[in-house]
């Protein structure tokens, strides 16, 4: 079960890295790629699957950190889908919430 959980954690981090990389690639023009929204939507799903596998396996999981990461992930995914829909007309707070949310989410995962 541990190996399966680590596969989902790897995919979770890979989705965040891809979404962040796509945001950086689109930062100059503010024209986001649809893959950024899809990766930021897949990341909370994969992270939740990894957490559930860890709980089933009896590992010590920080439930508060998982809850914060889940809420933050949903906010980032919503902002990414809004950015894809609005294209260049995306408001600055929505546009910059995406990388900040990704970095904070990874920091919580690493340090909590």
N, C-alpha and C positions, 0 to 999 in steps of 0.2 A: 504494500500500500504506500509505503514511503516513496518508492520510485515513481509511482503514478502521481502522487502529490507533487513531487519535484518537477515532473513533466508539465503539469498545469501551472506551477509557479514560473517555470521557464517561459511558457507561452504567454503568461500574464505580463511578465516583464518585457518580453519581446513586443507585445502589442503596445505597451507604453512607449518603448523606444521608437517603434515605427511611427506612432502618432506624433511624438515629439520631433522626430526627424522630418516628418512631413510638414509640421508647423514651421520649423526653421526654414525649410525649402520654400514655403509660401509666405514667409514673414515680410519680404520686401514688397511683394505685389498685393498682399492680403487677399489672394484668391486661393482659398483652401482646396485641397484635393479631397474627393469623396472618401478615399481610403483612410484619411485622418479620422473622420467621424466613425467609420466602421471599426477601426482598430480601437478607438476610445470606447466604443460600445462593447466590443468583445472582451476588453480587459477586465471589467467588473465581473462578467460572467465567468471567465476563467479563474479569476481570483476567488470568487465565491465557491466554485467547484473545488479548488485546492483547499480552501478552509474547511469545507464540509468533509472532505476526505481526511484531513488532519483530525477533525473532531471525532469522526467515526473510528479512526485508528487509535484514539486515546492520547493524542499529543496535547501538550499544554499550549493552547491557543489563546492569545490576548483578544477577547471578544470585543473590548472597547475599541481597540485598534482596527479590527475587522469592520466594525460598524462605521467608524469614522471614514475609513478607506472606501467603504461601499457608498456612503452618501456623497463623498467627494468625487468618486468615479462617475456616479450618475450625473452630477452637476457638470463635470468636464464633458461627458458624452453629450449632454443636452446643449452645452455651449458649442461643441464641435458641429452638431447637426444644424444649429442655428447659423453658424458661420458658413457652412456649405450652402444653406438655403439662401442666405442674404448676399453671398459672394463679397464683392468689394465694399458693400454698404454695411458690413458688420460693425456694430458699435465697438469702440475701443475696449470698454470693460469686458465685453463678451470675448473679444479676440485675445486679450491678454490673460483672461481667466484660464484659458486652455493650458498654456505651458506652466503657469504657476500651479494650477491644480495637479498637473502631472508630476512636477518636481516635489510638491508637498506630499503627494500620495506615495511616491517612491521613498521619500525621507521617512515617512511614518513606517513604511514597511521595513526599512533598514534599522531604524533606531528604536522602535518600540517592540 
